[in-house]
């Protein structure tokens, strides 16, 4: 037969501590990356880290860009062929009306940005400042990134 006191002790959970890892939330990850200082590493390591990340970013931009442009261009060609052969009928008046509507909306947003009344502009400027500050703190890594990005775009 078991002792009631020992059953109570066994049923109680042990205390635990919740540990948050750096970058657990996306905004924390961006903040952590932008606040990273590579100054304690050698110049060669900084250039190597910047060059490798730049090459990867450039390579991915090139591949994604090619895929996107190919998909858009192919879609336009297929639509034109289908229209010319009579498979589809495009209502050009409606296309023009929608185009004008989107154009007016874009003009209003550009005007807001030009006047400095846009929250989007404030976010872009803030992110730009963070990137500029990061590049100033880690000049070797930033120049390595720029060179690596161009090499990645070339391959």
N, C-alpha and C positions, 0 to 999 in steps of 0.2 A: 504494500500500500504506500502511496506517495504522500509526502509531507506537503500540506497546503501552503506553507511559507515558501518552499522551494519552487512550487508551481507559479506563485505570484512573481518571483524573481525571474523565472524563465520567460514568462509571458510579457514582461516589460521590455520595450525595445531599447536598444542602446542609443545613446545620443549620437547624432552625426552632424557634420558640418557641410553646407553646400558651398562648393568651390566653383566660381565662375571662371572659365578659361578666357584668356584675352581673345578678342575677336568673335565672341559667341554671338553677338548681334552685329549685323552688317555695318551699321554706323560706327560701332566700336572698332570694327576691323579697319575701316577706312581711316578713322582717327589714329589708330595704332600705326598703320602704314605711313601716314603722313608725318607722324611725330617720330618715326624711326630715325635714328642718327647712326650713320655708318662711319662717323669720324674716328671711332676707336679701332677701325680695321685699317689694314695697310692700303695704300693707294691702288696697288695691283688688285687686291680683293674687291675694292670698291668699283673699279673699272670692270672687273670680271662679272660681278653681280649685276651692275647696270647693263653691260653688254649682253649678258644672257637673257635678262628679262626684256630688254629692248628688242633683241632678235626674235624672241618668241612673240611679243606683241606685234611687231611688224609682219612677221610671217602669217599670224592669224588674221590681221587686218587685210592682208593681200588675199588670202584664201576666201575669207568671208565676203570681201568686196567683189571678187570675181564671181562667186556664187550668186550674190544678190543681183549684180548687173546682168548676169546670164539669165537669171529667172525673170527679171523685169523685161529684158529685151526679147526673150523667147515668148513671153506672154503677149507682148505687143504684136509680134509677128504672127502668132497664132490667131489673135483676134482680127487682125487685118485680113489674113487669108480667109478666115471663116466669114467675115463680112463681105469680101469681094466675091466669094463663091456662093453666097446666099444662105449659108447656114444660120447666120444670126443677122438681125437688123438692129443697128445702133441708132438710138434716138439722140441725134446730135444736139437738138435744142435743149434737151434735159441735161446733157453733158455740159453744155455751155452755161446753163443756169447754175448747176452745181459748182462748176469751176469759178464762176463769178462770186458765188456765196463764200467759198473757201478763200478766194483771193481777198475779199473784203475783211474776213476774219484775220487773215495773216497781216494785212495792212494795219489793222487795229493793234494787234500784238506788237508789231514792229514799232509802231508809234509809241506804245506804252514803254517799251524798252528804251527807245530814244529819249523819252522824257524822264526816264529813271523811276518810273512808277510800277515796275514789274517785280514781283517776288522771284520770278525765274531769273531775271538779270542779277538780283542780289545773290542768289545761290551760285550762279555761274561765276560772278566776280569773287565771291568768297572761296569757292573751290580753286579758282585761278590763283588767288593769293596764297592759298595753302601749298599748291604745287610749286609756285615761285619760291616760297620760303624753304620748301624741302630741297629744291634745286640749289639754292644758295648754301644751305647747310651741307649738302652732299654733292659738291660740284663734280668730283671725279665720277661718282655713280651716275649723275645726270648726263654728263657728256658720254659716258659709256652706253647709257640707255639710248641716247640720240643716234650714236653710231650703229649700235646693234639694231635699232629700229629700221634704219636705212638699209642695212645689210639684209635684214629679214624681209623687207619689201622687195629686194632685188632677187631673192631666191624664190 
